[in-house]
Amino acid sequence: MTELWIRLAVVVVLLGAATLGWLLLQHRRRPRRVEHGSGLEVIAARVPVPAGAGQVVVQFSGPHCSACGPTARAWRSVTSAPDAFVEVDVTEHLELATAFGVLSTPTSLVFDNVGRLRARVGGAASPTRAREALSLVAAQ
């Protein structure tokens, strides 16, 4: 009987640890405000970026990224202007990925209307997370 209680306690502890890990991962993936020395002009020097589009979302993607397509569709569905979304291939523009500290794809950067980096979303962004990131920038 004591052995059963020990096994049950181990299962409860493992479930608690797994839940805590999942919650920390979800918290880390939330859009967050950022300040960065480089602005949109660094990207615009290498990739066509719309002028005067207001907020601009730049998504760093890779050719073998399975989450990049759905994330791009989510951003396109919530951006105010159709040309306010730019996709950058990290294999072609590795220097940009390095400059902005992109370690995984998809990573999305949201720039305000004057070209300053204001929000960052790591990982796949749902339409809800995308709207949340855009509202972070609009609130500043």
C-alpha positions, 0 to 999 in steps of 0.5 A, a space after each residue: 500500500 505504501 508503494 502505491 502512495 509513493 508511485 502516486 506522489 511521483 506521478 503528481 510531482 511529474 505532472 506538476 513539473 510538466 505543467 509548470 514548464 508548459 506555463 513558462 514556455 507559453 509566457 515566454 512566447 507572449 509578445 513583449 515590448 522591446 527597445 533595439 538600437 537598430 530600426 526598420 531602416 536596417 532591414 529596408 536597406 536590404 529588403 523592400 519595405 513599404 514606405 509610410 505604411 504605419 506599423 510594419 511587421 517583419 517576420 524572419 522565416 526559413 525554407 524548412 519552417 513549418 510554422 512560418 506559413 500559418 504565422 504569415 497568414 495570421 499577420 496578414 489577417 490582422 495588419 491594417 495595410 496589405 503591404 505592412 507585412 514583410 517576410 525575410 528569409 534567414 538563409 538569404 539575409 543571415 546578417 539581418 537575423 544576427 543583427 536582431 538576435 533571431 535564433 529560431 523561425 518564425 520570429 516576428 518584429 513589429 516596428 512603429 510608424 517611425 521605424 523603431 522596433 517596439 515588439 517581438 514575438 518568438 515562435 508561431 503567432 496566432 491571430 490573437 497573439 498578433 493583435 496583442 503585439 500590434 496593440 502593444 505598439 499602438 499603446 506606446 
